[in-house]
Every structure is written in C-alpha cells, then in structure tokens.
Amino acid sequence: MALIVLLSVCATGHAQYYRALGAAEENTAVASLSPIIQKKTMRIAYEAGKPPGLRMRGAGMIMTICGGGLMIVGAIIYSNADPNSGQVYTNSNGTTYTDGEMDQAMGVLGVVAGAGLTVPGLILWSKGTKKYKRYLETQTAFNFTKNGVGLTYRF
C-alpha cells in the first residue's frame, strides 16, 4: 500500500513538472506544482553577523590567555618535579639508570604547548584589532569642530 502511494506521489509530481514546462498542456495559463517538485530560489540578502575582525580578535584573546596560563602551569609543574625521583632500572650489563618523573615531561610539554598557543594568539589578536578599528573608521561618525558638529559617512 505504501509503495502505491509513493509511486502515485512521484507520478503526480512528474506530471505537474512537465505540465509546468509546457510539454503536457500548452494552453494552461498557470500551472501549480507539487511541493515535492518546487524549488525555492529566493536568495537571502547578505548581512554580516559580526563586524570584520571581531571574531579574529576574540579568538586571539582566548588563545593568548589560555596559552599564557598553560605556560605558567607547565613551568610550575616542571619546577616542582624532583629529577632524582622515579624508578631505578638495571640493564643487563649491570648499569643502573633512573627514568625520572613524568612531571618534568608534562611541565615541558605545557610550556611548549602554551608558547604554541600564545604566539598565534597574539598575532590574531593584533590583526583582528586592526581590522575592527578600520571597520569602525568607515562607519558614520560625528565630528566636533570649532564651527559646529558635522556628520561624516565613509564608504
């Protein structure tokens, strides 16, 4: 039963499509199409969600703050690690060695990852601020001069 309904809907849609093209009936003034066949061709007018540079500046701030915090935490972890502690192993030739703590490696990793976030974050922050300031300069502004007030619009 469901197959019959599906086939009839498809057949009706195809018939309406060809009727709208003029292949089935040439004397129809207005042809109505099935919602299955209709395509919406309305275009949405472009409107920027946020001014240029604002998202870049925000991302740069977050990256810089997180990277700086990660560098500080990594340095604290590294400084608190004891290099002499850890497990002692003996080789087959009789020499012993200590593997050290995992805290040292985690501290170094934190500092390196923090630097990796901070440097691009500073670049994004400065570039985003420049773009945003340039955008604000192109907007409408009031200028106060000795002769009075003027309205400027730059585009």
Steps between C-alpha positions, in 0.01 A plus 500: 500500500780742593676423172188586300464834682868581446481419129183707455661799673807473276286462187286800597810704566654411164175573318473841666863574419456424130172690495678803641763471229227495235567147373165351608259792447587814313180693570518516880557850629619420852634162601516397862790286606522242770700602809730208424603653167506868593837658560538812704723738313468795733840630593576629843658842506851489640530649841812466708437342839792672663724782385825399331781427741280450807508119491872501422568730794292283734671181388840663546409611852387152598808335348736747668340469843482119485855474366636729770322302768629174355855634498473608865350167611763308300782701660356437848468126434855485365647691795320278754617176339785314670755386241651242734179315572356233279558135437850356492575244230798271456624406154620155404859623518452612862464878461212672674304800384201702621224591261406820685153626567225542253437845649809639332381391157150632566642835612710536187204395287282762670753776437544403134125470440442830678754674280337337197166655598630837617697600190219445243253642752693826521514520120124438463423746779701782341379434143138474615526825695639678192219367278235593754638854544514544123136388479396745771673784317291437190172533690303814564663737747436839654782751470515789741681802361525866596226581248254244636412138465539306178380158393732295285433173326784316335449223250 
